[in-house]
Amino acid sequence: QVQLVESGGGLVQPGSSLRLSCAASGITLSNFIIGWFRQAPGKERESVLCLSHNSGFTWTANSVKGRFTGSRVNANNTMYLQMDNLKPEDTAVYYCAVTSLASTPHFCSRGGSDADFWGRGTQVTVSS
C-alpha cells in the first residue's frame, strides 16, 4: 500500500520558517518526480514546487521563488519543503505528490493532475 505522509505544518507568524516533510512508503521515491502543492480556502489548488528524480531540475512558482526550497533524500524515501519568510498569503493546506511522468515542469504546470499518489495534506497558517 502506497502512502505519502506530510508533517511539519503549523501556525507561525509572518517572517517565520517551517520545514515540511513528506515520507513515502510502498514506493521507491527515486523513481518519481516529486511535487508540493497547496490549496487555500475558496481557491483552486496551486503548484508550489516540483523536483526531478535526481534534484537536478526544480520548477518553482513565482509566488514562492527565493523563499521556498525543495529537496529530497531518496535513500530515506523522504522529500522536504523548506519555507522561509512566510507570508499570510502562504496560508493553505500543503500536499505532496509524486508522478511517473518524465517532465518535471509539466507536473507542476498541470497543477499535479498527473500525480500517481497524493498525501493527505498538512495545514500551514501564517498569521500575526
C-alpha positions in Angstrom: 0.0 0.0 0.0 1.4 3.4 -1.0 1.4 6.2 1.5 2.6 9.7 1.4 2.5 11.4 4.8 3.2 15.1 5.3 4.3 16.6 8.6 5.7 19.9 9.8 2.8 22.3 9.3 1.6 24.7 12.0 0.7 28.2 13.0 3.5 30.7 12.6 4.0 34.5 12.4 4.9 36.3 9.2 8.6 36.1 8.5 8.9 32.7 10.2 10.2 29.5 8.7 8.8 26.0 8.5 10.0 22.8 7.0 7.5 20.3 5.7 8.4 16.7 5.3 6.7 14.0 3.2 7.6 10.4 4.0 6.8 7.9 1.3 6.2 4.2 1.8 5.2 1.5 -0.6 7.1 3.1 -3.5 10.7 3.9 -4.3 10.8 7.6 -4.3 13.8 7.8 -6.7 11.5 6.5 -9.5 9.3 9.5 -9.3 9.2 13.2 -9.9 8.0 14.9 -6.7 5.9 17.9 -6.1 4.4 20.2 -3.5 1.0 21.8 -4.0 -1.2 23.9 -1.8 -4.8 24.9 -1.6 -6.2 27.8 0.3 -9.8 28.1 1.4 -12.0 29.0 -1.5 -9.2 28.8 -4.0 -8.0 26.2 -6.6 -5.1 24.0 -5.9 -1.8 25.7 -6.8 1.5 24.2 -7.7 4.4 25.3 -5.4 7.5 23.3 -6.4 8.4 20.3 -8.4 11.7 18.5 -8.2 13.2 16.0 -10.7 14.4 12.5 -9.8 18.0 13.5 -9.0 17.2 17.0 -7.9 18.9 18.3 -11.0 15.9 20.4 -12.0 13.4 22.4 -10.0 10.3 24.2 -11.1 9.2 26.9 -8.6 6.2 29.0 -8.5 6.9 32.8 -8.9 4.9 33.5 -5.7 7.4 31.5 -3.6 10.6 31.9 -5.6 13.5 32.9 -3.4 11.7 31.8 -0.2 10.8 28.1 -0.7 13.3 25.4 -1.4 12.6 21.7 -2.2 14.8 18.8 -1.5 14.7 15.0 -1.5 16.6 12.3 0.2 15.9 9.3 -2.0 17.7 6.9 0.4 15.2 7.8 3.1 12.3 8.0 0.7 11.5 11.4 2.0 11.1 14.9 0.5 11.1 18.3 2.1 9.9 21.8 1.5 11.8 24.5 3.3 9.7 27.6 3.6 11.3 30.8 4.7 10.0 34.4 5.2 6.5 33.1 5.3 3.7 35.5 4.4 -0.1 35.4 5.3 -0.8 34.5 1.7 1.1 31.3 2.1 -1.7 30.0 4.4 -3.0 26.8 2.9 -3.1 23.1 3.2 0.1 21.8 1.6 0.2 18.4 -0.2 3.0 16.3 -1.5 2.5 14.2 -4.6 4.6 12.1 -7.0 4.3 11.3 -10.6 5.9 8.8 -13.0 5.8 11.5 -15.7 9.0 12.2 -17.4 8.7 16.0 -17.3 9.2 18.0 -14.1 7.8 21.3 -15.3 4.8 19.6 -16.8 3.9 18.0 -13.5 3.7 21.5 -11.9 2.3 23.3 -14.9 -0.6 20.9 -14.9 -1.3 21.5 -11.3 -0.5 18.0 -10.2 -3.3 16.5 -12.3 -0.8 13.8 -13.5 0.0 12.7 -9.9 0.1 8.9 -9.2 -0.1 9.4 -5.5 -1.1 12.2 -3.0 -0.6 12.8 0.6 -3.4 13.9 2.8 -2.0 17.4 3.5 -0.7 19.5 6.3 -2.1 22.8 7.4 0.2 25.9 7.3 -1.2 29.1 8.8 0.7 32.3 8.8 -0.8 35.0 11.0 0.2 37.6 13.5 
